[in-house]
Amino acid sequence: DAALWEEAEKASKILEKHAVRILENIEYDLGGGGVYPFLYFITRYMEPDCIVETGVAAGFSSYSFLSAIKTNGRGRLYSSDFPYFRIPNPESYIGVVVEESLKDNWILYVDGDEVNLPKIARSVNKIDIFHYDSDKSYSGRKFAISVVDKLLSSNGVILIDDIQDNSYFYDYIEKNNPNEWYIFEFQGKYIGMIGKLTRRCT
């Protein structure tokens, strides 16, 4: 859908300009932004009811999901993060670029994935999009996928950032042999996707 991708690029430019204004006044490095143009695109394309993400940081991915949810007029985002305790008042920086007007459909948990993901799993019936961008370790990824895998909807997709860090994505593909999987490059890093993009999650 070329027109929808163009919309995603425009939305991402708006996000980038907004984020620069916010982050230039913050002296701390809050981490990268993830593959946010694609996150906006798949949310608009799939029109999901439930998105779960790990790793909020400044909130580029959260902003993209929530902006697309608002445009769709449906859906909710559940986010898992853990504050950077090396900086003062760390919780105030989680999702700092997310505008107040987008937060109506956002539920944020800040106790770390091992606590947050089981809580989220008990709160939802199914997950249409799962975006993993927190603990980069093999064990962290394995734990997260074990929690959400059984909750994926019939057309659900899994996205894992920075798959070049270890062999988890490769091992998952080898073990589970999913029908469709893809690898994307974004800003010098690699994102793995498991599942097929389909219109309107069911």
N, CA, C and O atoms as a DFTB+ gen file, in Angstrom:
808 C
 N C O
     1  1       0.848      -1.181       0.000
     2  2       0.000       0.000       0.000
     3  2       0.891       1.240       0.000
     4  3       1.273       1.748       1.054
     5  1       1.212       1.714      -1.194
     6  2       2.157       2.825      -1.334
     7  2       1.623       4.110      -0.707
     8  3       2.379       4.875      -0.109
     9  1       0.319       4.343      -0.846
    10  2      -0.263       5.562      -0.278
    11  2      -0.174       5.547       1.249
    12  3       0.092       6.573       1.874
    13  1      -0.396       4.383       1.833
    14  2      -0.327       4.269       3.284
    15  2       1.114       4.411       3.778
    16  3       1.358       4.978       4.843
    17  1       2.060       3.896       3.001
    18  2       3.469       4.077       3.375
    19  2       3.860       5.554       3.314
    20  3       4.617       6.037       4.157
    21  1       3.349       6.259       2.325
    22  2       3.609       7.699       2.240
    23  2       3.030       8.410       3.467
    24  3       3.658       9.317       4.013
    25  1       1.851       8.004       3.893
    26  2       1.256       8.560       5.108
    27  2       2.153       8.284       6.313
    28  3       2.356       9.157       7.157
    29  1       2.687       7.068       6.387
    30  2       3.565       6.690       7.503
    31  2       4.841       7.539       7.510
    32  3       5.312       7.947       8.572
    33  1       5.383       7.797       6.352
    34  2       6.585       8.637       6.272
    35  2       6.292      10.065       6.726
    36  3       7.096      10.673       7.433
    37  1       5.143      10.595       6.321
    38  2       4.760      11.940       6.742
    39  2       4.542      12.003       8.252
    40  3       4.968      12.952       8.910
    41  1       3.873      10.983       8.795
    42  2       3.646      10.927      10.234
    43  2       4.968      10.848      10.991
    44  3       5.107      11.431      12.067
    45  1       5.937      10.129      10.432
    46  2       7.237       9.990      11.072
    47  2       8.020      11.300      11.054
    48  3       8.752      11.600      11.997
    49  1       7.869      12.073       9.996
    50  2       8.524      13.385       9.931
    51  2       7.954      14.313      11.005
    52  3       8.691      15.065      11.642
    53  1       6.658      14.252      11.195
    54  2       6.017      15.047      12.248
    55  2       6.552      14.624      13.615
    56  3       6.876      15.465      14.453
    57  1       6.641      13.309      13.829
    58  2       7.179      12.785      15.085
    59  2       8.611      13.261      15.300
    60  3       8.957      13.706      16.395
    61  1       9.439      13.174      14.277
    62  2      10.850      13.553      14.415
    63  2      11.001      15.020      14.793
    64  3      11.799      15.357      15.668
    65  1      10.241      15.893      14.140
    66  2      10.311      17.322      14.455
    67  2       9.835      17.586      15.874
    68  3      10.434      18.379      16.601
    69  1       8.761      16.921      16.264
    70  2       8.234      17.073      17.622
    71  2       9.252      16.575      18.642
    72  3       9.482      17.224      19.663
    73  1       9.865      15.418      18.365
    74  2      10.818      14.825      19.306
    75  2      12.058      15.693      19.479
    76  3      12.585      15.814      20.585
    77  1      12.519      16.291      18.402
    78  2      13.695      17.169      18.491
    79  2      13.432      18.316      19.459
    80  3      14.291      18.665      20.268
    81  1      12.241      18.901      19.372
    82  2      11.902      20.016      20.258
    83  2      11.891      19.577      21.721
    84  3      12.283      20.339      22.605
    85  1      11.443      18.353      21.971
    86  2      11.382      17.850      23.347
    87  2      12.771      17.452      23.846
    88  3      13.184      17.841      24.939
    89  1      13.476      16.683      23.042
    90  2      14.721      16.068      23.494
    91  2      15.899      17.038      23.550
    92  3      16.862      16.800      24.279
    93  1      15.829      18.135      22.781
    94  2      16.947      19.082      22.816
    95  2      17.057      19.779      24.172
    96  3      18.091      20.368      24.488
    97  1      16.008      19.711      24.958
    98  2      16.027      20.321      26.290
    99  2      16.283      19.308      27.403
   100  3      16.194      19.638      28.586
   101  1      16.603      18.072      27.014
   102  2      16.902      17.021      27.987
   103  2      18.360      16.632      27.840
   104  3      18.812      16.303      26.743
   105  1      19.089      16.668      28.929
   106  2      20.532      16.438      28.863
   107  2      20.916      14.967      28.843
   108  3      22.095      14.642      28.703
   109  1      19.938      14.067      28.982
   110  2      20.240      12.643      29.068
   111  2      19.928      11.940      27.748
   112  3      19.025      12.334      27.009
   113  1      20.705      10.882      27.473
   114  2      20.456      10.046      26.303
   115  2      19.390       9.026      26.664
   116  3      19.618       8.162      27.511
   117  1      18.224       9.118      26.027
   118  2      17.105       8.241      26.369
   119  2      16.971       7.057      25.421
   120  3      15.970       6.342      25.459
   121  1      17.960       6.847      24.579
   122  2      17.933       5.689      23.685
   123  2      17.342       6.019      22.322
   124  3      16.876       7.130      22.070
   125  1      17.380       5.009      21.446
   126  2      16.948       5.209      20.070
   127  2      15.447       5.142      19.896
   128  3      14.685       5.048      20.857
   129  1      15.045       5.192      18.623
   130  2      13.624       5.308      18.333
   131  2      12.954       4.083      17.752
   132  3      11.742       4.100      17.538
   133  1      13.702       3.008      17.485
   134  2      13.067       1.844      16.885
   135  2      12.639       2.111      15.445
   136  3      12.917       3.176      14.895
   137  1      11.979       1.163      14.853
   138  2      11.594       1.257      13.440
   139  2      10.211       1.912      13.337
   140  3       9.255       1.314      12.843
   141  1      10.138       3.152      13.815
   142  2       8.835       3.796      14.009
   143  2       8.022       4.037      12.738
   144  3       6.795       3.974      12.820
   145  1       8.614       4.311      11.558
   146  2       7.745       4.458      10.373
   147  2       6.977       3.174      10.063
   148  3       5.803       3.210       9.694
   149  1       7.654       2.050      10.219
   150  2       7.003       0.765       9.951
   151  2       5.952       0.441      10.997
   152  3       4.920      -0.147      10.676
   153  1       6.202       0.818      12.250
   154  2       5.218       0.567      13.308
   155  2       3.925       1.323      13.033
   156  3       2.832       0.789      13.221
   157  1       4.056       2.572      12.585
   158  2       2.870       3.343      12.209
   159  2       2.157       2.657      11.045
   160  3       0.937       2.498      11.059
   161  1       2.923       2.258      10.051
   162  2       2.348       1.651       8.849
   163  2       1.552       0.392       9.177
   164  3       0.405       0.253       8.752
   165  1       2.162      -0.533       9.940
   166  2       1.451      -1.795      10.176
   167  2       0.226      -1.591      11.070
   168  3      -0.749      -2.335      10.967
   169  1       0.275      -0.596      11.934
   170  2      -0.893      -0.322      12.771
   171  2      -2.045       0.218      11.930
   172  3      -3.198      -0.169      12.122
   173  1      -1.729       1.099      11.013
   174  2      -2.774       1.605      10.114
   175  2      -3.272       0.498       9.187
   176  3      -4.467       0.410       8.905
   177  1      -2.364      -0.336       8.721
   178  2      -2.715      -1.387       7.758
   179  2      -3.542      -2.493       8.404
   180  3      -4.538      -2.943       7.837
   181  1      -3.124      -2.930       9.593
   182  2      -3.780      -4.060      10.244
   183  2      -4.997      -3.666      11.082
   184  3      -5.861      -4.498      11.357
   185  1      -5.062      -2.396      11.488
   186  2      -6.139      -1.914      12.362
   187  2      -6.321      -2.830      13.584
   188  3      -7.414      -3.348      13.811
   189  1      -5.264      -3.026      14.359
   190  2      -5.338      -3.962      15.486
   191  2      -6.152      -3.419      16.648
   192  3      -6.283      -2.209      16.830
   193  1      -6.694      -4.341      17.424
   194  2      -7.372      -3.965      18.665
   195  2      -6.394      -3.881      19.831
   196  3      -6.571      -3.073      20.743
   197  1      -5.357      -4.725      19.796
   198  2      -4.428      -4.799      20.930
   199  2      -2.984      -4.866      20.448
   200  3      -2.607      -5.765      19.696
   201  1      -2.186      -3.904      20.892
   202  2      -0.749      -3.882      20.625
   203  2      -0.028      -3.944      21.962
   204  3      -0.406      -3.255      22.909
   205  1       1.006      -4.764      22.038
   206  2       1.852      -4.817      23.224
   207  2       3.281      -4.536      22.789
   208  3       3.769      -5.116      21.820
   209  1       3.947      -3.644      23.512
   210  2       5.349      -3.349      23.209
   211  2       6.174      -3.395      24.489
   212  3       5.666      -3.152      25.583
   213  1       7.456      -3.711      24.330
   214  2       8.396      -3.598      25.431
   215  2       9.486      -2.616      25.027
   216  3       9.916      -2.592      23.874
   217  1       9.929      -1.808      25.979
   218  2      10.976      -0.839      25.694
   219  2      10.410       0.461      25.157
   220  3      10.316       0.640      23.943
   221  1      10.032       1.366      26.039
   222  2       9.435       2.633      25.625
   223  2      10.503       3.706      25.411
   224  3      10.504       4.394      24.391
   225  1      11.413       3.844      26.383
   226  2      12.447       4.894      26.348
   227  2      11.781       6.257      26.139
   228  3      10.828       6.591      26.843
   229  1      12.268       7.039      25.187
   230  2      11.697       8.371      24.952
   231  2      10.279       8.303      24.399
   232  3       9.491       9.231      24.586
   233  1       9.949       7.196      23.712
   234  2       8.577       7.012      23.265
   235  2       8.335       7.114      21.770
   236  3       7.198       7.337      21.353
   237  1       9.368       6.958      20.950
   238  2       9.169       7.018      19.497
   239  2       8.190       5.938      19.031
   240  3       7.252       6.224      18.286
   241  1       8.411       4.711      19.468
   242  2       7.532       3.626      19.035
   243  2       6.129       3.820      19.601
   244  3       5.140       3.612      18.897
   245  1       6.040       4.213      20.856
   246  2       4.724       4.429      21.475
   247  2       3.954       5.512      20.737
   248  3       2.765       5.353      20.458
   249  1       4.624       6.609      20.420
   250  2       4.000       7.707      19.675
   251  2       3.453       7.197      18.342
   252  3       2.326       7.514      17.963
   253  1       4.259       6.407      17.640
   254  2       3.846       5.904      16.326
   255  2       2.629       5.011      16.437
   256  3       1.669       5.162      15.681
   257  1       2.666       4.077      17.379
   258  2       1.509       3.209      17.584
   259  2       0.273       4.025      17.930
   260  3      -0.791       3.829      17.345
   261  1       0.415       4.936      18.877
   262  2      -0.742       5.688      19.377
   263  2      -1.289       6.652      18.337
   264  3      -2.500       6.860      18.257
   265  1      -0.406       7.240      17.540
   266  2      -0.860       8.133      16.473
   267  2      -1.681       7.364      15.451
   268  3      -2.720       7.840      14.993
   269  1      -1.211       6.168      15.095
   270  2      -1.951       5.340      14.138
   271  2      -3.259       4.839      14.731
   272  3      -4.272       4.774      14.034
   273  1      -3.246       4.484      16.013
   274  2      -4.474       4.066      16.694
   275  2      -5.510       5.185      16.658
   276  3      -6.689       4.945      16.401
   277  1      -5.062       6.392      16.916
   278  2      -5.983       7.538      16.899
   279  2      -6.585       7.732      15.514
   280  3      -7.779       8.001      15.388
   281  1      -5.774       7.600      14.486
   282  2      -6.271       7.741      13.116
   283  2      -7.233       6.609      12.773
   284  3      -8.247       6.829      12.110
   285  1      -6.917       5.410      13.222
   286  2      -7.807       4.263      12.978
   287  2      -9.145       4.405      13.693
   288  3     -10.176       3.931      13.214
   289  1      -9.111       5.068      14.850
   290  2     -10.320       5.166      15.658
   291  2     -10.626       3.896      16.426
   292  3     -11.769       3.660      16.816
   293  1      -9.601       3.070      16.646
   294  2      -9.780       1.819      17.389
   295  2      -8.423       1.342      17.879
   296  3      -7.393       1.710      17.315
   297  1      -8.416       0.521      18.934
   298  2      -7.182      -0.106      19.391
   299  2      -6.673       0.458      20.706
   300  3      -7.078       1.535      21.143
   301  1      -5.774      -0.300      21.326
   302  2      -5.157       0.099      22.589
   303  2      -3.721      -0.410      22.620
   304  3      -3.413      -1.485      22.105
   305  1      -2.850       0.387      23.234
   306  2      -1.437       0.031      23.359
   307  2      -1.100      -0.238      24.814
   308  3      -1.388       0.576      25.691
   309  1      -0.482      -1.395      25.064
   310  2       0.044      -1.747      26.374
   311  2       1.562      -1.745      26.278
   312  3       2.135      -2.452      25.449
   313  1       2.216      -0.949      27.126
   314  2       3.662      -0.792      27.046
   315  2       4.340      -1.228      28.337
   316  3       3.843      -0.973      29.434
   317  1       5.482      -1.892      28.187
   318  2       6.293      -2.323      29.322
   319  2       7.644      -1.624      29.269
   320  3       8.315      -1.631      28.238
   321  1       8.037      -1.022      30.387
   322  2       9.345      -0.368      30.444
   323  2       9.895      -0.479      31.862
   324  3       9.234      -0.979      32.772
   325  1      11.114      -0.001      32.019
   326  2      11.770       0.021      33.330
   327  2      12.601       1.294      33.392
   328  3      13.419       1.523      32.501
   329  1      12.424       2.124      34.403
   330  2      13.091       3.435      34.433
   331  2      14.611       3.335      34.444
   332  3      15.181       2.387      34.986
   333  1      15.262       4.332      33.835
   334  2      16.716       4.458      33.893
   335  2      17.092       5.032      35.261
   336  3      17.001       6.242      35.466
   337  1      17.507       4.193      36.183
   338  2      17.757       4.692      37.533
   339  2      19.055       5.491      37.657
   340  3      19.355       6.027      38.724
   341  1      19.825       5.572      36.567
   342  2      21.052       6.363      36.624
   343  2      20.782       7.863      36.498
   344  3      21.697       8.671      36.660
   345  1      19.532       8.239      36.212
   346  2      19.199       9.652      36.085
   347  2      18.137      10.015      37.126
   348  3      17.368       9.151      37.546
   349  1      18.087      11.282      37.547
   350  2      17.100      11.683      38.553
   351  2      15.671      11.638      38.007
   352  3      15.436      11.925      36.833
   353  1      14.725      11.277      38.871
   354  2      13.310      11.236      38.506
   355  2      13.089      10.489      37.184
   356  3      12.484      11.035      36.261
   357  1      13.573       9.249      37.090
   358  2      13.616       8.562      35.793
   359  2      12.251       8.282      35.168
   360  3      12.130       8.277      33.943
   361  1      11.224       8.050      35.983
   362  2       9.932       7.713      35.408
   363  2       9.338       8.858      34.588
   364  3       8.521       8.633      33.695
   365  1       9.753      10.082      34.897
   366  2       9.223      11.239      34.162
   367  2       9.698      11.280      32.717
   368  3       9.127      11.998      31.896
   369  1      10.746      10.508      32.397
   370  2      11.287      10.526      31.034
   371  2      10.733       9.400      30.160
   372  3      10.951       9.397      28.948
   373  1      10.025       8.451      30.758
   374  2       9.478       7.351      29.970
   375  2       8.374       7.888      29.061
   376  3       7.382       8.440      29.536
   377  1       8.555       7.722      27.758
   378  2       7.563       8.203      26.800
   379  2       7.427       9.705      26.748
   380  3       6.341      10.224      26.492
   381  1       8.520      10.411      26.987
   382  2       8.453      11.871      27.114
   383  2       8.002      12.557      25.823
   384  3       7.474      13.668      25.870
   385  1       8.202      11.913      24.675
   386  2       7.798      12.560      23.419
   387  2       6.328      12.302      23.066
   388  3       5.814      12.875      22.106
   389  1       5.657      11.451      23.830
   390  2       4.251      11.142      23.526
   391  2       3.361      12.292      23.980
   392  3       3.373      12.677      25.149
   393  1       2.602      12.826      23.058
   394  2       1.725      13.954      23.358
   395  2       0.533      13.513      24.213
   396  3       0.056      12.384      24.102
   397  1       0.071      14.417      25.057
   398  2      -1.064      14.115      25.937
   399  2      -2.299      13.698      25.153
   400  3      -3.076      12.862      25.614
   401  1      -2.480      14.266      23.989
   402  2      -3.664      13.972      23.179
   403  2      -3.697      12.536      22.672
   404  3      -4.730      12.072      22.188
   405  1      -2.564      11.825      22.782
   406  2      -2.490      10.448      22.300
   407  2      -2.616       9.415      23.417
   408  3      -2.666       8.217      23.137
   409  1      -2.669       9.847      24.663
   410  2      -2.524       8.916      25.787
   411  2      -3.811       8.220      26.225
   412  3      -3.771       7.367      27.113
   413  1      -4.936       8.559      25.631
   414  2      -6.197       7.963      26.051
   415  2      -6.211       6.444      25.864
   416  3      -6.853       5.728      26.632
   417  1      -5.508       5.961      24.851
   418  2      -5.524       4.533      24.525
   419  2      -4.219       3.844      24.911
   420  3      -3.820       2.856      24.294
   421  1      -3.558       4.378      25.941
   422  2      -2.240       3.886      26.348
   423  2      -2.247       3.453      27.803
   424  3      -2.656       4.202      28.691
   425  1      -1.785       2.223      28.031
   426  2      -1.601       1.716      29.395
   427  2      -0.125       1.390      29.551
   428  3       0.398       0.510      28.866
   429  1       0.544       2.097      30.450
   430  2       1.992       1.987      30.632
   431  2       2.318       1.317      31.954
   432  3       1.817       1.711      33.007
   433  1       3.168       0.296      31.883
   434  2       3.664      -0.411      33.068
   435  2       5.168      -0.162      33.180
   436  3       5.876      -0.186      32.173
   437  1       5.658       0.076      34.393
   438  2       7.061       0.497      34.532
   439  2       7.848      -0.341      35.549
   440  3       8.774       0.171      36.179
   441  1       7.492      -1.615      35.715
   442  2       8.174      -2.475      36.681
   443  2       9.068      -3.525      36.027
   444  3       9.488      -4.470      36.694
   445  1       9.366      -3.381      34.744
   446  2      10.203      -4.354      34.053
   447  2       9.388      -5.479      33.440
   448  3       8.301      -5.802      33.920
   449  1       9.920      -6.080      32.371
   450  2       9.167      -7.078      31.608
   451  2       8.728      -8.279      32.435
   452  3       7.619      -8.778      32.248
   453  1       9.572      -8.752      33.344
   454  2       9.240      -9.956      34.098
   455  2       8.003      -9.760      34.975
   456  3       7.281     -10.714      35.266
   457  1       7.768      -8.527      35.390
   458  2       6.564      -8.199      36.154
   459  2       5.448      -7.731      35.224
   460  3       4.300      -8.155      35.353
   461  1       5.798      -6.855      34.291
   462  2       4.792      -6.213      33.449
   463  2       4.095      -7.165      32.481
   464  3       2.870      -7.129      32.358
   465  1       4.853      -8.012      31.797
   466  2       4.247      -8.834      30.754
   467  2       3.219      -9.823      31.290
   468  3       2.164      -9.978      30.676
   469  1       3.477     -10.498      32.407
   470  2       2.403     -11.337      32.959
   471  2       1.160     -10.532      33.343
   472  3       0.040     -11.015      33.178
   473  1       1.343      -9.313      33.852
   474  2       0.200      -8.454      34.169
   475  2      -0.590      -8.133      32.909
   476  3      -1.818      -8.219      32.890
   477  1       0.132      -7.763      31.858
   478  2      -0.536      -7.440      30.593
   479  2      -1.262      -8.663      30.049
   480  3      -2.392      -8.564      29.570
   481  1      -0.603      -9.817      30.128
   482  2      -1.197     -11.052      29.607
   483  2      -2.513     -11.377      30.305
   484  3      -3.425     -11.935      29.695
   485  1      -2.607     -11.027      31.579
   486  2      -3.854     -11.273      32.322
   487  2      -4.933     -10.242      31.994
   488  3      -6.102     -10.423      32.334
   489  1      -4.524      -9.154      31.326
   490  2      -5.456      -8.052      31.054
   491  2      -6.056      -8.091      29.658
   492  3      -7.025      -7.384      29.383
   493  1      -5.494      -8.906      28.772
   494  2      -5.936      -8.904      27.379
   495  2      -6.397     -10.299      26.965
   496  3      -5.969     -11.305      27.530
   497  1      -7.274     -10.334      25.973
   498  2      -7.745     -11.614      25.444
   499  2      -6.863     -12.110      24.306
   500  3      -6.687     -13.315      24.125
   501  1      -6.314     -11.178      23.548
   502  2      -5.453     -11.528      22.430
   503  2      -4.529     -10.364      22.125
   504  3      -4.781      -9.231      22.535
   505  1      -3.467     -10.652      21.406
   506  2      -2.503      -9.633      20.998
   507  2      -2.379      -9.686      19.484
   508  3      -2.132     -10.745      18.907
   509  1      -2.553      -8.542      18.850
   510  2      -2.472      -8.476      17.387
   511  2      -1.068      -8.122      16.905
   512  3      -0.607      -8.652      15.894
   513  1      -0.389      -7.231      17.623
   514  2       0.995      -6.863      17.303
   515  2       1.794      -6.896      18.595
   516  3       1.398      -6.286      19.588
   517  1       2.925      -7.609      18.585
   518  2       3.852      -7.589      19.714
   519  2       5.189      -7.071      19.227
   520  3       5.805      -7.653      18.334
   521  1       5.636      -5.969      19.823
   522  2       6.903      -5.329      19.433
   523  2       7.870      -5.400      20.598
   524  3       7.631      -4.816      21.656
   525  1       8.977      -6.128      20.395
   526  2       9.958      -6.314      21.466
   527  2      11.184      -5.446      21.221
   528  3      11.871      -5.589      20.209
   529  1      11.447      -4.541      22.167
   530  2      12.610      -3.652      22.036
   531  2      13.146      -3.277      23.421
   532  3      13.474      -2.117      23.673
   533  1      13.231      -4.261      24.309
   534  2      13.738      -3.965      25.663
   535  2      15.024      -4.747      25.896
   536  3      16.003      -4.534      25.181
   537  1      15.049      -5.643      26.876
   538  2      16.237      -6.423      27.211
   539  2      16.750      -7.155      25.968
   540  3      16.045      -7.988      25.398
   541  1      17.975      -6.842      25.555
   542  2      18.506      -7.408      24.314
   543  2      19.075      -8.811      24.493
   544  3      19.517      -9.425      23.522
   545  1      19.070      -9.322      25.712
   546  2      19.658     -10.641      25.955
   547  2      18.794     -11.748      25.356
   548  3      17.601     -11.567      25.111
   549  1      19.417     -12.879      25.131
   550  2      18.709     -14.055      24.618
   551  2      17.605     -14.464      25.584
   552  3      16.472     -14.725      25.179
   553  1      17.956     -14.517      26.875
   554  2      16.990     -14.957      27.881
   555  2      15.820     -13.981      28.009
   556  3      14.683     -14.399      28.230
   557  1      16.097     -12.677      27.871
   558  2      15.028     -11.682      27.934
   559  2      14.035     -11.858      26.816
   560  3      12.825     -11.791      27.033
   561  1      14.540     -12.084      25.624
   562  2      13.660     -12.295      24.475
   563  2      12.871     -13.594      24.615
   564  3      11.675     -13.643      24.325
   565  1      13.554     -14.637      25.060
   566  2      12.891     -15.933      25.216
   567  2      11.752     -15.844      26.217
   568  3      10.674     -16.390      25.982
   569  1      11.980     -15.162      27.332
   570  2      10.928     -15.011      28.336
   571  2       9.735     -14.255      27.762
   572  3       8.594     -14.696      27.899
   573  1       9.994     -13.119      27.121
   574  2       8.909     -12.284      26.607
   575  2       8.058     -13.031      25.591
   576  3       6.829     -12.994      25.660
   577  1       8.701     -13.704      24.655
   578  2       7.951     -14.426      23.634
   579  2       7.156     -15.563      24.259
   580  3       6.044     -15.852      23.816
   581  1       7.708     -16.214      25.282
   582  2       6.988     -17.317      25.935
   583  2       5.699     -16.826      26.584
   584  3       4.727     -17.576      26.680
   585  1       5.686     -15.578      27.027
   586  2       4.493     -15.023      27.668
   587  2       3.428     -14.663      26.641
   588  3       2.246     -14.945      26.840
   589  1       3.844     -14.042      25.546
   590  2       2.851     -13.495      24.608
   591  2       2.500     -14.431      23.457
   592  3       1.454     -14.266      22.829
   593  1       3.348     -15.402      23.174
   594  2       3.158     -16.263      22.002
   595  2       1.763     -16.880      21.968
   596  3       1.109     -16.892      20.925
   597  1       1.319     -17.379      23.085
   598  2       0.033     -18.085      23.122
   599  2      -1.157     -17.136      23.041
   600  3      -2.292     -17.575      22.858
   601  1      -0.899     -15.837      23.177
   602  2      -1.974     -14.857      23.114
   603  2      -2.103     -14.188      21.747
   604  3      -3.006     -13.378      21.538
   605  1      -1.210     -14.519      20.820
   606  2      -1.270     -13.900      19.501
   607  2      -2.572     -14.273      18.792
   608  3      -2.995     -15.429      18.813
   609  1      -3.193     -13.282      18.169
   610  2      -4.396     -13.542      17.388
   611  2      -4.033     -14.360      16.148
   612  3      -2.856     -14.553      15.843
   613  1      -5.035     -14.829      15.453
   614  2      -4.788     -15.705      14.299
   615  2      -3.957     -15.012      13.230
   616  3      -3.215     -15.666      12.497
   617  1      -4.075     -13.688      13.136
   618  2      -3.285     -12.926      12.171
   619  2      -2.240     -12.044      12.850
   620  3      -1.768     -11.068      12.266
   621  1      -1.883     -12.391      14.083
   622  2      -0.946     -11.563      14.837
   623  2       0.476     -11.620      14.305
   624  3       0.868     -12.584      13.648
   625  1       1.246     -10.573      14.595
   626  2       2.647     -10.526      14.177
   627  2       3.529     -10.188      15.380
   628  3       3.114      -9.506      16.318
   629  1       4.756     -10.692      15.313
   630  2       5.785     -10.399      16.299
   631  2       6.895      -9.620      15.611
   632  3       7.350      -9.998      14.531
   633  1       7.328      -8.533      16.235
   634  2       8.466      -7.756      15.746
   635  2       9.532      -7.727      16.833
   636  3       9.232      -7.422      17.988
   637  1      10.773      -8.041      16.474
   638  2      11.877      -8.032      17.425
   639  2      12.971      -7.123      16.893
   640  3      13.498      -7.352      15.805
   641  1      13.314      -6.092      17.655
   642  2      14.363      -5.148      17.254
   643  2      15.751      -5.711      17.546
   644  3      15.926      -6.563      18.418
   645  1      16.732      -5.212      16.794
   646  2      18.147      -5.510      17.046
   647  2      18.434      -7.006      17.066
   648  3      19.128      -7.492      17.959
   649  1      17.913      -7.731      16.100
   650  2      18.093      -9.179      16.105
   651  2      19.543      -9.578      15.860
   652  3      19.911     -10.734      16.070
   653  1      20.370      -8.633      15.418
   654  2      21.781      -8.939      15.192
   655  2      22.553      -9.158      16.493
   656  3      23.691      -9.627      16.464
   657  1      21.946      -8.824      17.631
   658  2      22.654      -8.923      18.912
   659  2      22.931     -10.353      19.351
   660  3      23.940     -10.610      20.009
   661  1      22.057     -11.286      19.001
   662  2      22.273     -12.700      19.335
   663  2      21.443     -13.554      18.379
   664  3      20.832     -13.036      17.445
   665  1      21.426     -14.862      18.620
   666  2      20.802     -15.792      17.662
   667  2      19.349     -16.111      17.988
   668  3      18.788     -17.044      17.413
   669  1      18.719     -15.359      18.900
   670  2      17.372     -15.751      19.317
   671  2      16.399     -15.824      18.138
   672  3      15.679     -16.811      17.989
   673  1      16.375     -14.789      17.306
   674  2      15.425     -14.766      16.188
   675  2      15.663     -15.950      15.260
   676  3      14.712     -16.615      14.850
   677  1      16.918     -16.220      14.927
   678  2      17.258     -17.344      14.063
   679  2      16.795     -18.660      14.686
   680  3      16.193     -19.497      14.013
   681  1      17.081     -18.833      15.968
   682  2      16.703     -20.070      16.658
   683  2      15.189     -20.244      16.712
   684  3      14.679     -21.356      16.577
   685  1      14.472     -19.133      16.909
   686  2      13.012     -19.201      16.928
   687  2      12.488     -19.688      15.576
   688  3      11.606     -20.544      15.515
   689  1      13.037     -19.138      14.503
   690  2      12.615     -19.538      13.156
   691  2      12.921     -21.014      12.917
   692  3      12.093     -21.749      12.379
   693  1      14.115     -21.439      13.321
   694  2      14.513     -22.833      13.130
   695  2      13.603     -23.787      13.901
   696  3      13.234     -24.845      13.391
   697  1      13.246     -23.416      15.114
   698  2      12.451     -24.294      15.969
   699  2      10.983     -24.323      15.573
   700  3      10.369     -25.390      15.551
   701  1      10.410     -23.158      15.258
   702  2       8.970     -23.055      15.047
   703  2       8.550     -23.081      13.587
   704  3       7.385     -23.334      13.279
   705  1       9.488     -22.822      12.691
   706  2       9.222     -22.887      11.251
   707  2       7.945     -22.149      10.854
   708  3       7.052     -22.748      10.256
   709  1       7.844     -20.858      11.177
   710  2       6.626     -20.111      10.815
   711  2       6.480     -20.000       9.301
   712  3       7.464     -20.041       8.562
   713  1       5.249     -19.861       8.860
   714  2       4.983     -19.784       7.418
   715  2       5.629     -18.562       6.786
   716  3       6.137     -18.635       5.667
   717  1       5.611     -17.436       7.498
   718  2       6.173     -16.212       6.929
   719  2       7.003     -15.479       7.968
   720  3       6.585     -15.330       9.116
   721  1       8.171     -15.025       7.566
   722  2       9.023     -14.201       8.415
   723  2       9.901     -13.334       7.524
   724  3      10.207     -13.692       6.387
   725  1      10.297     -12.196       8.062
   726  2      11.034     -11.205       7.275
   727  2      12.084     -10.518       8.153
   728  3      11.991     -10.513       9.380
   729  1      13.076      -9.944       7.489
   730  2      14.086      -9.143       8.183
   731  2      14.189      -7.798       7.478
   732  3      14.299      -7.736       6.254
   733  1      14.153      -6.717       8.263
   734  2      14.254      -5.363       7.732
   735  2      15.469      -4.661       8.333
   736  3      15.846      -4.909       9.478
   737  1      16.064      -3.791       7.546
   738  2      17.145      -2.942       8.056
   739  2      16.594      -1.549       8.304
   740  3      15.850      -1.012       7.483
   741  1      16.965      -0.963       9.444
   742  2      16.540       0.395       9.763
   743  2      17.641       1.080      10.552
   744  3      17.974       0.666      11.662
   745  1      18.202       2.131       9.969
   746  2      19.240       2.928      10.625
   747  2      20.394       2.062      11.121
   748  3      20.894       2.248      12.230
   749  1      20.811       1.104      10.275
   750  2      21.976       0.287      10.577
   751  2      21.718      -0.888      11.501
   752  3      22.653      -1.605      11.859
   753  1      20.468      -1.100      11.896
   754  2      20.123      -2.238      12.747
   755  2      19.080      -3.097      12.025
   756  3      18.541      -2.708      10.989
   757  1      18.811      -4.273      12.599
   758  2      17.941      -5.215      11.912
   759  2      16.753      -5.615      12.786
   760  3      16.886      -5.845      13.988
   761  1      15.595      -5.690      12.143
   762  2      14.336      -6.009      12.811
   763  2      13.774      -7.275      12.188
   764  3      13.672      -7.375      10.965
   765  1      13.411      -8.234      13.015
   766  2      12.801      -9.457      12.521
   767  2      11.294      -9.412      12.721
   768  3      10.811      -8.979      13.766
   769  1      10.566      -9.856      11.726
   770  2       9.110      -9.926      11.816
   771  2       8.644     -11.347      11.566
   772  3       9.075     -11.986      10.606
   773  1       7.772     -11.840      12.417
   774  2       7.200     -13.170      12.282
   775  2       5.705     -13.012      12.074
   776  3       5.018     -12.424      12.909
   777  1       5.191     -13.538      10.955
   778  2       3.774     -13.408      10.650
   779  2       3.558     -12.669       9.340
   780  3       4.499     -12.146       8.743
   781  1       2.323     -12.634       8.909
   782  2       1.949     -12.010       7.646
   783  2       1.085     -10.793       7.890
   784  3       0.148     -10.842       8.687
   785  1       1.392      -9.703       7.214
   786  2       0.567      -8.498       7.327
   787  2      -0.774      -8.737       6.634
   788  3      -0.830      -9.045       5.444
   789  1      -1.843      -8.589       7.400
   790  2      -3.176      -8.758       6.840
   791  2      -4.044      -7.582       7.250
   792  3      -3.872      -7.017       8.331
   793  1      -4.956      -7.226       6.404
   794  2      -5.896      -6.155       6.715
   795  2      -6.837      -6.572       7.821
   796  3      -7.397      -7.668       7.790
   797  1      -7.012      -5.694       8.804
   798  2      -7.991      -5.864       9.881
   799  2      -7.815      -7.173      10.640
   800  3      -8.240      -8.230      10.172
   801  1      -7.195      -7.102      11.799
   802  2      -6.981      -8.283      12.632
   803  2      -8.298      -8.878      13.090
   804  3      -9.237      -8.152      13.417
   805  1      -8.367     -10.215      13.112
   806  2      -9.577     -10.916      13.554
   807  2      -9.218     -11.932      14.625
   808  3     -10.096     -12.630      15.132
